[in-house]
Amino acid sequence: MNDLDQSAKKNTVTGGDKSILLPLTLIATPIGNLGDLTLRAMDALRLCDVVIAEDTRRASQLLSHLEVRKPLVSFHEHNEERRLPELVARMRAGEKLAMVTDAGTPSLSDPGFRLVRACITEAIHYTVLPGPSAVVTALVGSGLPPVPFVFCGFLPSSGSGRRGELRKAVSLTMTSIYFESPHRLIDCLEDLVAIAPASRLCVSRELTKIHEEYRHGSPSVLAAHYSAHPPRGEITLVISPVAGNGEGAKKKKSYSENTPILRNLL
């Protein structure tokens, strides 16, 4: 058995043995399709003592789907500082905690960062179960240069703040990824028409759901489309670096949209 197989055996908790769980398990949960929940995530949720949830109502729906009943503790941006001492004490006492957010991977524009920092400070063991992420899914589906990239969370809700962030994004030599509200998407695209009309974009919408969409184009093309077809659902915006940025930089590998496709791969 190779190292990968040994690691998989050691970290699979199927079988009902709660003792294999670490004090804290951060779990990536589906971003739209419940079929994307991993086997390890299911096992951890079945075996843990308590589920820490950004939204206990959403977590209850997930647990109900698994036919699991667990105590739920809310943990979000408005109470996480107050909750931390309680959660640390519970882990110190031997309880096994599992953390989930509304959707996707904890800490990425969701709670989780402070809890991980607390575990590091208190020398408490923890693990992260990989899984669904709107950031990576949108990047891969965008067809835009994937390396390097930067994820900057939600765009500011104010017009001036958003425009400042977009100017920064198009000045970079890497692909930028943002979450955006469907109610502000058209304003965002119109800002990009003025700021960087030649930029290439991908609007990823309703990822992993029935109406999943990857729509590519320039800011003006996308603004026209969504003005005629108002967007719905959760949106991830991917912005390609504008041609000409960082021309003097040494390129190690090209992932540009003009990268040729090898004949033997066709």
Backbone as CSV, one residue per row, in Angstrom:
resi,resn,N_x,N_y,N_z,CA_x,CA_y,CA_z,C_x,C_y,C_z
1,MET,0.853,-1.204,0.000,0.000,0.000,0.000,0.885,1.248,0.000
2,ASN,0.640,2.182,-0.945,1.464,3.376,-1.016,1.038,4.395,0.035
3,ASP,1.787,5.523,0.100,1.517,6.537,1.132,0.115,7.112,1.010
4,LEU,-0.343,7.306,-0.235,-1.669,7.872,-0.431,-2.734,6.930,0.112
5,ASP,-2.594,5.644,-0.164,-3.567,4.672,0.321,-3.580,4.611,1.844
6,GLN,-2.386,4.651,2.456,-2.307,4.615,3.914,-2.984,5.836,4.515
7,SER,-2.750,6.996,3.906,-3.365,8.227,4.402,-4.878,8.143,4.286
8,ALA,-5.355,7.604,3.169,-6.809,7.497,2.977,-7.410,6.580,4.028
9,LYS,-6.741,5.470,4.332,-7.268,4.537,5.328,-7.299,5.172,6.709
10,LYS,-6.244,5.911,7.030,-6.130,6.500,8.366,-7.159,7.598,8.587
11,ASN,-7.535,8.307,7.519,-8.418,9.451,7.681,-9.856,9.172,7.275
12,THR,-10.188,7.923,7.014,-11.574,7.563,6.733,-12.227,7.113,8.027
13,VAL,-13.351,7.733,8.373,-13.950,7.448,9.666,-15.148,6.517,9.566
14,THR,-15.390,5.960,8.378,-16.486,5.017,8.226,-16.304,3.851,9.193
15,GLY,-17.380,3.466,9.828,-17.299,2.353,10.765,-17.809,2.727,12.137
16,GLY,-18.038,4.024,12.369,-18.672,4.442,13.605,-17.750,4.693,14.769
17,ASP,-16.449,4.784,14.541,-15.515,5.018,15.633,-15.253,6.510,15.780
18,LYS,-15.910,7.129,16.736,-15.784,8.573,16.942,-14.382,8.970,17.373
19,SER,-13.630,8.049,17.961,-12.320,8.387,18.512,-11.341,8.844,17.446
20,ILE,-11.598,8.490,16.175,-10.661,8.880,15.125,-10.809,10.358,14.768
21,LEU,-11.929,10.984,15.132,-12.130,12.402,14.842,-11.199,13.263,15.678
22,LEU,-10.695,14.331,15.078,-9.921,15.330,15.820,-10.893,16.264,16.541
23,PRO,-10.390,17.084,17.469,-11.301,17.989,18.190,-12.149,18.874,17.274
24,LEU,-11.560,19.303,16.147,-12.316,20.150,15.216,-12.150,19.638,13.795
25,THR,-13.273,19.501,13.102,-13.267,19.145,11.685,-14.023,20.214,10.922
26,LEU,-13.333,20.901,10.007,-13.985,21.896,9.158,-14.404,21.200,7.874
27,ILE,-15.678,21.333,7.518,-16.247,20.535,6.441,-16.749,21.430,5.308
28,ALA,-16.276,21.154,4.097,-16.815,21.822,2.911,-18.150,21.178,2.552
29,THR,-19.169,21.996,2.377,-20.509,21.484,2.088,-20.958,21.919,0.695
30,PRO,-21.947,21.245,0.124,-22.375,21.538,-1.254,-22.745,22.995,-1.469
31,ILE,-22.423,23.498,-2.668,-22.770,24.869,-3.018,-24.076,24.919,-3.820
32,GLY,-24.722,23.769,-3.955,-25.991,23.739,-4.676,-26.523,22.349,-4.928
33,ASN,-25.621,21.382,-5.055,-26.012,20.010,-5.344,-25.617,19.111,-4.185
34,LEU,-26.596,18.556,-3.480,-26.315,17.742,-2.300,-25.481,16.506,-2.625
35,GLY,-25.473,16.107,-3.902,-24.669,14.968,-4.305,-23.177,15.216,-4.205
36,ASP,-22.782,16.470,-4.005,-21.361,16.805,-3.918,-20.789,16.654,-2.512
37,LEU,-21.616,16.294,-1.536,-21.119,16.074,-0.182,-20.268,14.806,-0.164
38,THR,-19.046,14.903,0.360,-18.131,13.765,0.309,-18.472,12.725,1.375
39,LEU,-17.960,11.513,1.171,-18.174,10.439,2.141,-17.563,10.793,3.486
40,ARG,-16.386,11.389,3.487,-15.748,11.767,4.749,-16.564,12.824,5.475
41,ALA,-17.154,13.757,4.723,-17.998,14.778,5.344,-19.213,14.144,6.001
42,MET,-19.832,13.196,5.308,-20.991,12.508,5.882,-20.615,11.784,7.168
43,ASP,-19.499,11.079,7.138,-19.058,10.340,8.323,-18.803,11.283,9.498
44,ALA,-18.119,12.387,9.236,-17.795,13.324,10.308,-19.051,13.911,10.928
45,LEU,-20.038,14.220,10.102,-21.287,14.773,10.615,-22.072,13.741,11.418
46,ARG,-21.965,12.493,11.052,-22.670,11.435,11.787,-21.994,11.129,13.123
47,LEU,-20.686,11.296,13.178,-19.945,10.859,14.368,-19.620,11.978,15.346
48,CYS,-19.684,13.239,14.920,-19.299,14.337,15.806,-20.295,14.482,16.965
49,ASP,-19.879,15.225,17.988,-20.765,15.509,19.120,-21.652,16.717,18.863
50,VAL,-21.083,17.718,18.207,-21.779,18.991,17.995,-21.450,19.510,16.597
51,VAL,-22.435,20.132,15.944,-22.205,20.786,14.657,-22.231,22.295,14.862
52,ILE,-21.141,22.947,14.502,-21.059,24.407,14.542,-21.504,24.902,13.176
53,ALA,-22.464,25.826,13.146,-23.064,26.215,11.870,-23.171,27.724,11.726
54,GLU,-22.874,28.204,10.528,-23.074,29.618,10.226,-24.557,29.960,10.324
55,ASP,-25.409,29.066,9.805,-26.856,29.229,9.869,-27.434,27.887,10.307
56,THR,-27.964,27.822,11.509,-28.448,26.539,12.035,-29.620,25.986,11.215
57,ARG,-30.386,26.868,10.574,-31.503,26.378,9.750,-30.984,25.641,8.522
58,ARG,-29.967,26.197,7.879,-29.378,25.534,6.713,-28.711,24.230,7.123
59,ALA,-28.025,24.250,8.260,-27.362,23.037,8.738,-28.381,21.954,9.078
60,SER,-29.519,22.357,9.626,-30.572,21.397,9.952,-31.087,20.699,8.699
61,GLN,-31.194,21.437,7.609,-31.643,20.851,6.350,-30.633,19.823,5.846
62,LEU,-29.351,20.145,5.972,-28.313,19.213,5.543,-28.329,17.947,6.393
63,LEU,-28.428,18.117,7.701,-28.468,16.958,8.591,-29.724,16.120,8.358
64,SER,-30.831,16.776,8.073,-32.062,16.052,7.792,-31.915,15.196,6.542
65,HIS,-31.226,15.735,5.552,-30.966,14.975,4.323,-30.175,13.705,4.629
66,LEU,-29.275,13.793,5.614,-28.453,12.641,6.003,-29.141,11.777,7.056
67,GLU,-30.324,12.192,7.487,-31.053,11.505,8.561,-30.205,11.452,9.829
68,VAL,-29.627,12.609,10.162,-28.763,12.741,11.339,-29.330,13.830,12.239
69,ARG,-29.301,13.597,13.533,-29.705,14.616,14.501,-28.532,14.913,15.421
70,LYS,-28.126,16.186,15.460,-27.007,16.609,16.299,-27.330,17.955,16.938
71,PRO,-26.763,18.232,18.112,-26.888,19.582,18.669,-26.220,20.586,17.738
72,LEU,-26.833,21.748,17.580,-26.303,22.787,16.694,-25.916,24.021,17.505
73,VAL,-24.779,24.606,17.162,-24.321,25.838,17.801,-24.088,26.866,16.701
74,SER,-24.744,28.009,16.781,-24.566,29.038,15.758,-23.192,29.703,15.903
75,PHE,-22.581,29.996,14.774,-21.249,30.617,14.770,-21.134,31.441,13.491
76,HIS,-21.236,32.766,13.649,-21.204,33.648,12.479,-20.509,34.949,12.852
77,GLU,-20.443,35.869,11.905,-19.642,37.074,12.099,-20.118,37.932,13.274
78,HIS,-21.381,37.791,13.660,-21.911,38.626,14.730,-21.707,38.031,16.128
79,ASN,-21.345,36.745,16.208,-21.180,36.156,17.542,-19.909,35.335,17.710
80,GLU,-19.073,35.243,16.645,-17.938,34.334,16.709,-16.933,34.706,17.806
81,GLU,-16.714,35.984,18.042,-15.768,36.372,19.093,-16.268,35.929,20.470
82,ARG,-17.567,36.041,20.689,-18.154,35.629,21.961,-18.192,34.105,22.105
83,ARG,-18.356,33.406,20.997,-18.455,31.948,21.024,-17.104,31.247,21.205
84,LEU,-16.034,31.882,20.784,-14.735,31.195,20.748,-14.333,30.555,22.082
85,PRO,-14.400,31.274,23.215,-13.999,30.643,24.480,-14.816,29.397,24.802
86,GLU,-16.120,29.440,24.504,-16.989,28.291,24.747,-16.572,27.093,23.904
87,LEU,-16.287,27.336,22.617,-15.924,26.237,21.721,-14.563,25.655,22.079
88,VAL,-13.628,26.511,22.438,-12.311,26.030,22.865,-12.454,25.153,24.104
89,ALA,-13.289,25.587,25.050,-13.493,24.807,26.280,-14.119,23.447,25.973
90,ARG,-15.039,23.420,25.038,-15.677,22.146,24.691,-14.679,21.186,24.045
91,MET,-13.817,21.719,23.201,-12.804,20.861,22.589,-11.806,20.378,23.635
92,ARG,-11.450,21.256,24.558,-10.543,20.872,25.651,-11.151,19.752,26.500
93,ALA,-12.472,19.769,26.620,-13.165,18.769,27.437,-13.342,17.434,26.711
94,GLY,-12.923,17.389,25.448,-12.966,16.124,24.721,-14.067,15.998,23.691
95,GLU,-14.892,17.040,23.536,-15.945,16.958,22.534,-15.361,17.070,21.126
96,LYS,-16.012,16.409,20.182,-15.610,16.459,18.779,-16.560,17.392,18.035
97,LEU,-16.026,18.475,17.517,-16.839,19.483,16.856,-16.654,19.411,15.340
98,ALA,-17.746,19.599,14.632,-17.705,19.697,13.172,-18.271,21.045,12.772
99,MET,-17.576,21.746,11.872,-18.034,23.066,11.465,-18.454,23.080,10.003
100,VAL,-19.634,23.676,9.743,-20.107,23.860,8.379,-20.576,25.305,8.221
101,THR,-20.501,25.798,6.987,-21.057,27.114,6.682,-22.289,26.913,5.809
102,ASP,-22.873,28.002,5.330,-24.079,27.877,4.516,-23.826,27.031,3.274
103,ALA,-22.669,27.217,2.665,-22.308,26.461,1.468,-20.832,26.689,1.177
104,GLY,-20.175,25.646,0.666,-18.775,25.795,0.294,-17.823,25.519,1.437
105,THR,-16.623,26.078,1.314,-15.535,25.791,2.231,-15.431,26.856,3.317
106,PRO,-15.405,26.465,4.594,-15.267,27.443,5.678,-14.042,28.338,5.499
107,SER,-14.149,29.547,6.003,-13.097,30.571,6.015,-13.032,31.394,4.739
108,LEU,-13.553,30.902,3.603,-13.506,31.665,2.360,-14.765,32.517,2.248
109,SER,-14.662,33.755,2.737,-15.809,34.661,2.848,-16.894,34.078,3.734
110,ASP,-16.513,33.223,4.644,-17.422,32.586,5.595,-16.689,32.452,6.930
111,PRO,-17.410,32.179,8.022,-16.747,31.955,9.316,-15.788,30.766,9.262
112,GLY,-14.852,30.761,10.182,-13.915,29.647,10.271,-12.504,30.085,10.589
113,PHE,-12.098,31.232,10.033,-10.730,31.713,10.214,-10.371,31.886,11.684
114,ARG,-11.245,32.563,12.435,-10.934,32.820,13.849,-10.892,31.537,14.661
115,LEU,-11.727,30.574,14.306,-11.733,29.311,15.033,-10.445,28.531,14.776
116,VAL,-9.984,28.536,13.555,-8.712,27.879,13.241,-7.567,28.575,13.970
117,ARG,-7.575,29.908,13.988,-6.524,30.655,14.706,-6.553,30.309,16.193
118,ALA,-7.743,30.155,16.755,-7.854,29.798,18.174,-7.260,28.412,18.421
119,CYS,-7.520,27.479,17.509,-6.957,26.127,17.655,-5.431,26.167,17.587
120,ILE,-4.890,26.979,16.695,-3.435,27.100,16.584,-2.859,27.678,17.877
121,THR,-3.490,28.731,18.375,-3.018,29.378,19.604,-3.087,28.439,20.802
122,GLU,-4.155,27.647,20.867,-4.373,26.752,22.003,-3.796,25.354,21.797
123,ALA,-3.087,25.144,20.669,-2.482,23.846,20.346,-3.528,22.721,20.324
124,ILE,-4.664,23.016,19.716,-5.736,22.034,19.563,-5.692,21.485,18.137
125,HIS,-5.716,20.186,17.997,-5.646,19.576,16.676,-6.942,19.784,15.894
126,TYR,-6.787,19.982,14.588,-7.947,20.175,13.726,-7.618,19.631,12.339
127,THR,-8.643,19.466,11.531,-8.447,19.045,10.149,-9.481,19.715,9.270
128,VAL,-9.189,19.766,7.976,-10.108,20.348,6.995,-10.451,19.272,5.970
129,LEU,-11.738,19.016,5.777,-12.166,18.054,4.776,-12.450,18.810,3.478
130,PRO,-11.658,18.580,2.441,-11.844,19.324,1.189,-13.142,18.952,0.500
131,GLY,-13.586,19.847,-0.367,-14.840,19.591,-1.071,-15.261,20.787,-1.897
132,PRO,-16.559,21.025,-2.028,-17.063,22.070,-2.915,-16.534,23.461,-2.571
133,SER,-16.247,24.221,-3.617,-15.811,25.613,-3.471,-16.242,26.378,-4.713
134,ALA,-17.038,27.414,-4.532,-17.474,28.224,-5.671,-16.291,28.914,-6.331
135,VAL,-15.270,29.238,-5.541,-14.098,29.941,-6.072,-13.390,29.093,-7.119
136,VAL,-13.012,27.886,-6.741,-12.270,27.009,-7.650,-13.156,26.551,-8.806
137,THR,-14.421,26.248,-8.523,-15.331,25.806,-9.572,-15.495,26.880,-10.637
138,ALA,-15.683,28.122,-10.221,-15.842,29.224,-11.170,-14.562,29.461,-11.958
139,LEU,-13.426,29.372,-11.298,-12.147,29.594,-11.976,-11.925,28.551,-13.066
140,VAL,-12.131,27.291,-12.721,-11.924,26.218,-13.698,-12.901,26.353,-14.865
141,GLY,-14.143,26.679,-14.565,-15.150,26.787,-15.615,-15.056,28.047,-16.447
142,SER,-14.284,29.027,-15.991,-14.207,30.303,-16.698,-13.409,30.222,-17.992
143,GLY,-12.452,29.296,-18.060,-11.575,29.245,-19.223,-10.588,30.387,-19.280
144,LEU,-10.492,31.159,-18.193,-9.536,32.257,-18.110,-8.263,31.761,-17.428
145,PRO,-7.150,32.489,-17.573,-5.870,32.022,-17.020,-5.999,31.638,-15.539
146,PRO,-5.742,30.372,-15.178,-5.967,29.919,-13.808,-4.817,30.148,-12.840
147,VAL,-3.626,30.419,-13.350,-2.462,30.580,-12.474,-1.654,31.783,-12.937
148,PRO,-1.391,32.749,-12.052,-1.891,32.842,-10.679,-3.287,33.471,-10.652
149,PHE,-3.937,33.353,-9.488,-5.228,34.013,-9.321,-5.319,34.536,-7.890
150,VAL,-6.258,35.463,-7.684,-6.498,36.011,-6.362,-8.004,36.032,-6.112
151,PHE,-8.417,35.599,-4.920,-9.821,35.663,-4.524,-9.978,36.773,-3.500
152,CYS,-10.897,37.688,-3.756,-11.030,38.877,-2.909,-12.386,38.983,-2.224
153,GLY,-13.140,37.892,-2.171,-14.404,37.902,-1.440,-15.490,38.662,-2.187
154,PHE,-16.401,39.268,-1.417,-17.498,40.019,-2.009,-17.036,41.406,-2.440
155,LEU,-17.507,41.850,-3.589,-17.242,43.222,-4.002,-17.961,44.180,-3.049
156,PRO,-17.380,45.354,-2.777,-18.054,46.332,-1.920,-19.448,46.672,-2.462
157,SER,-20.371,46.922,-1.561,-21.742,47.224,-1.984,-21.889,48.653,-2.488
158,SER,-21.030,49.564,-2.038,-21.121,50.957,-2.486,-20.477,51.100,-3.864
159,GLY,-21.022,52.013,-4.656,-20.498,52.215,-5.999,-19.040,52.625,-6.025
160,SER,-18.677,53.575,-5.179,-17.286,54.055,-5.168,-16.336,52.964,-4.706
161,GLY,-16.752,52.214,-3.687,-15.910,51.121,-3.199,-15.737,50.041,-4.247
162,ARG,-16.830,49.717,-4.952,-16.766,48.693,-5.996,-15.851,49.130,-7.135
163,ARG,-15.983,50.373,-7.561,-15.152,50.855,-8.664,-13.678,50.858,-8.286
164,GLY,-13.388,51.217,-7.045,-11.997,51.178,-6.597,-11.445,49.765,-6.609
165,GLU,-12.252,48.812,-6.188,-11.818,47.411,-6.177,-11.629,46.889,-7.594
166,LEU,-12.514,47.256,-8.501,-12.396,46.802,-9.886,-11.168,47.402,-10.569
167,ARG,-10.866,48.654,-10.268,-9.638,49.250,-10.831,-8.413,48.484,-10.364
168,LYS,-8.427,48.093,-9.115,-7.307,47.313,-8.588,-7.220,45.955,-9.282
169,ALA,-8.366,45.337,-9.510,-8.380,44.006,-10.121,-7.796,44.029,-11.526
170,VAL,-8.201,44.993,-12.338,-7.735,45.010,-13.725,-6.292,45.486,-13.842
171,SER,-5.736,46.028,-12.764,-4.334,46.454,-12.795,-3.385,45.306,-12.452
172,LEU,-3.932,44.197,-11.973,-3.101,43.070,-11.571,-2.658,42.251,-12.775
173,THR,-1.649,41.418,-12.552,-1.181,40.525,-13.605,-1.686,39.105,-13.351
174,MET,-2.807,38.988,-12.675,-3.381,37.682,-12.371,-4.899,37.756,-12.466
175,THR,-5.521,36.616,-12.592,-6.982,36.537,-12.647,-7.576,36.837,-11.269
176,SER,-8.636,37.612,-11.250,-9.291,38.000,-9.997,-10.679,37.370,-9.918
177,ILE,-11.057,36.967,-8.703,-12.348,36.311,-8.491,-13.093,37.026,-7.370
178,TYR,-14.372,37.303,-7.618,-15.209,37.989,-6.638,-16.581,37.328,-6.556
179,PHE,-17.191,37.425,-5.389,-18.614,37.126,-5.249,-19.373,38.430,-5.465
180,GLU,-20.532,38.341,-6.112,-21.330,39.539,-6.342,-22.816,39.208,-6.240
181,SER,-23.583,40.190,-5.797,-25.025,40.039,-5.703,-25.649,40.165,-7.091
182,PRO,-26.679,39.364,-7.397,-27.336,39.512,-8.707,-27.970,40.886,-8.886
183,HIS,-28.320,41.530,-7.774,-28.951,42.851,-7.844,-27.953,43.952,-8.197
184,ARG,-26.662,43.673,-8.037,-25.634,44.672,-8.347,-24.777,44.290,-9.548
185,LEU,-25.036,43.139,-10.146,-24.169,42.668,-11.225,-24.145,43.626,-12.408
186,ILE,-25.305,44.126,-12.831,-25.332,45.012,-13.995,-24.544,46.285,-13.718
187,ASP,-24.695,46.858,-12.531,-23.908,48.049,-12.172,-22.420,47.734,-12.211
188,CYS,-22.056,46.557,-11.722,-20.653,46.141,-11.724,-20.118,46.046,-13.155
189,LEU,-20.893,45.414,-14.038,-20.454,45.258,-15.426,-20.370,46.611,-16.128
190,GLU,-21.305,47.505,-15.844,-21.243,48.839,-16.446,-20.043,49.622,-15.942
191,ASP,-19.664,49.401,-14.674,-18.433,50.017,-14.164,-17.233,49.519,-14.952
192,LEU,-17.213,48.223,-15.252,-16.087,47.650,-15.989,-16.068,48.132,-17.439
193,VAL,-17.222,48.438,-18.004,-17.262,49.020,-19.349,-16.469,50.318,-19.372
194,ALA,-16.615,51.101,-18.309,-15.910,52.385,-18.231,-14.457,52.222,-17.828
195,ILE,-14.176,51.273,-16.936,-12.825,51.123,-16.369,-11.901,50.312,-17.269
196,ALA,-12.400,49.191,-17.783,-11.557,48.286,-18.582,-12.406,47.604,-19.640
197,PRO,-12.788,48.331,-20.684,-13.693,47.773,-21.689,-13.136,46.565,-22.430
198,ALA,-11.813,46.415,-22.449,-11.196,45.305,-23.178,-10.996,44.062,-22.309
199,SER,-11.381,44.136,-21.048,-11.164,42.986,-20.163,-12.068,41.824,-20.560
200,ARG,-11.611,40.616,-20.228,-12.385,39.407,-20.484,-12.943,38.897,-19.170
201,LEU,-14.230,38.536,-19.180,-14.905,38.151,-17.947,-15.624,36.820,-18.111
202,CYS,-15.924,36.223,-16.970,-16.841,35.092,-16.938,-17.764,35.274,-15.743
203,VAL,-19.045,35.296,-16.004,-20.047,35.332,-14.938,-20.506,33.893,-14.700
204,SER,-20.190,33.369,-13.524,-20.598,32.015,-13.151,-21.804,32.132,-12.235
205,ARG,-22.876,31.462,-12.603,-24.135,31.647,-11.877,-24.767,30.309,-11.545
206,GLU,-25.308,30.206,-10.332,-26.021,29.001,-9.908,-25.179,27.733,-10.097
207,LEU,-23.930,27.799,-9.667,-23.000,26.691,-9.866,-23.512,25.400,-9.231
208,THR,-23.396,24.321,-9.971,-23.776,22.947,-9.611,-25.294,22.749,-9.551
209,LYS,-26.072,23.782,-9.828,-27.532,23.672,-9.776,-28.106,23.438,-11.181
210,ILE,-29.398,23.266,-11.261,-30.058,22.962,-12.532,-29.804,24.057,-13.564
211,HIS,-29.847,25.315,-13.135,-29.696,26.431,-14.067,-28.278,26.988,-14.066
212,GLU,-27.298,26.143,-13.824,-25.890,26.555,-13.844,-25.555,27.244,-15.168
213,GLU,-24.733,28.305,-15.053,-24.378,29.063,-16.249,-22.951,29.598,-16.141
214,TYR,-22.194,29.447,-17.230,-20.906,30.118,-17.392,-21.063,31.008,-18.631
215,ARG,-21.093,32.310,-18.427,-21.259,33.217,-19.563,-20.011,34.091,-19.694
216,HIS,-19.413,34.040,-20.885,-18.145,34.713,-21.132,-18.339,35.923,-22.040
217,GLY,-17.424,36.871,-21.937,-17.466,38.003,-22.848,-16.847,39.250,-22.270
218,SER,-16.956,40.327,-23.016,-16.465,41.626,-22.561,-17.495,42.243,-21.625
219,PRO,-17.104,43.269,-20.881,-18.076,43.928,-19.990,-19.323,44.429,-20.722
220,SER,-19.146,44.990,-21.918,-20.295,45.540,-22.642,-21.248,44.441,-23.110
221,VAL,-20.683,43.333,-23.586,-21.520,42.219,-24.050,-22.311,41.626,-22.886
222,LEU,-21.644,41.432,-21.762,-22.314,40.834,-20.610,-23.323,41.799,-19.989
223,ALA,-22.990,43.094,-19.969,-23.928,44.089,-19.432,-25.208,44.118,-20.264
224,ALA,-25.053,44.023,-21.578,-26.226,44.029,-22.464,-27.072,42.778,-22.240
225,HIS,-26.397,41.630,-22.091,-27.129,40.382,-21.892,-27.945,40.416,-20.598
226,TYR,-27.304,40.810,-19.511,-28.001,40.756,-18.222,-28.991,41.911,-18.034
227,SER,-28.842,42.971,-18.832,-29.872,44.014,-18.827,-31.156,43.478,-19.452
228,ALA,-30.983,42.620,-20.459,-32.144,42.016,-21.116,-32.662,40.793,-20.377
229,HIS,-31.759,40.140,-19.632,-32.117,38.929,-18.879,-31.615,39.088,-17.439
230,PRO,-32.367,39.763,-16.586,-31.920,40.022,-15.214,-31.447,38.739,-14.519
231,PRO,-30.252,38.785,-13.941,-29.690,37.573,-13.338,-30.351,37.209,-12.016
232,ARG,-30.349,35.928,-11.739,-30.833,35.422,-10.462,-29.791,34.478,-9.878
233,GLY,-29.897,34.256,-8.585,-29.028,33.268,-7.947,-27.659,33.810,-7.568
234,GLU,-26.845,32.924,-7.021,-25.519,33.305,-6.528,-24.547,33.434,-7.692
235,ILE,-23.729,34.483,-7.641,-22.852,34.814,-8.768,-21.399,34.902,-8.318
236,THR,-20.537,34.304,-9.128,-19.090,34.440,-8.952,-18.546,35.055,-10.231
237,LEU,-17.851,36.163,-10.089,-17.321,36.904,-11.237,-15.822,36.655,-11.348
238,VAL,-15.390,36.231,-12.532,-13.963,35.990,-12.792,-13.490,37.018,-13.810
239,ILE,-12.407,37.724,-13.473,-11.883,38.803,-14.320,-10.471,38.440,-14.754
240,SER,-10.263,38.386,-16.072,-8.940,38.063,-16.596,-8.029,39.282,-16.514
241,PRO,-6.715,39.071,-16.319,-5.795,40.209,-16.351,-5.847,40.877,-17.717
242,VAL,-5.805,42.196,-17.730,-5.876,42.943,-18.984,-4.555,42.809,-19.731
243,ALA,-4.620,42.550,-21.021,-3.409,42.405,-21.828,-2.529,43.639,-21.685
244,GLY,-1.234,43.407,-21.482,-0.292,44.512,-21.350,0.158,44.745,-19.936
245,ASN,-0.603,44.256,-18.946,-0.181,44.416,-17.558,1.033,43.544,-17.288
246,GLY,2.063,44.142,-16.723,3.240,43.377,-16.327,4.004,42.807,-17.498
247,GLU,4.096,43.571,-18.615,4.775,43.058,-19.792,6.244,42.779,-19.528
248,GLY,6.817,43.509,-18.568,8.237,43.319,-18.302,8.523,42.160,-17.385
249,ALA,7.474,41.570,-16.819,7.687,40.482,-15.870,8.085,39.220,-16.610
250,LYS,8.939,38.446,-15.991,9.380,37.176,-16.561,8.270,36.149,-16.409
251,LYS,7.898,35.532,-17.515,6.809,34.562,-17.487,7.382,33.154,-17.378
252,LYS,6.953,32.436,-16.338,7.400,31.061,-16.160,6.586,30.107,-17.013
253,LYS,5.284,30.366,-17.143,4.411,29.493,-17.907,3.206,30.286,-18.353
254,SER,2.784,30.098,-19.587,1.657,30.853,-20.113,0.368,30.063,-20.008
255,TYR,-0.655,30.709,-19.425,-1.986,30.120,-19.398,-2.961,31.074,-20.065
256,SER,-2.486,31.827,-21.065,-3.333,32.827,-21.693,-4.430,32.169,-22.513
257,GLU,-5.421,32.982,-22.879,-6.522,32.468,-23.694,-6.037,32.055,-25.077
258,ASN,-4.823,32.512,-25.464,-4.279,32.183,-26.773,-3.363,30.966,-26.748
259,THR,-3.273,30.309,-25.580,-2.427,29.118,-25.495,-2.886,28.082,-26.504
260,PRO,-1.972,27.611,-27.387,-2.395,26.644,-28.404,-2.755,25.307,-27.794
261,ILE,-3.699,24.584,-28.417,-4.070,23.250,-27.982,-3.267,22.242,-28.785
262,LEU,-2.550,21.374,-28.123,-1.732,20.393,-28.796,-2.595,19.510,-29.683
263,ARG,-2.082,19.232,-30.895,-2.853,18.456,-31.857,-3.248,17.090,-31.326
264,ASN,-2.335,16.464,-30.553,-2.642,15.106,-30.086,-3.665,15.076,-28.959
265,LEU,-4.126,16.267,-28.509,-5.167,16.330,-27.492,-6.542,16.580,-28.102
266,LEU,-6.561,16.854,-29.391,-7.834,17.136,-30.049,-8.601,15.857,-30.319
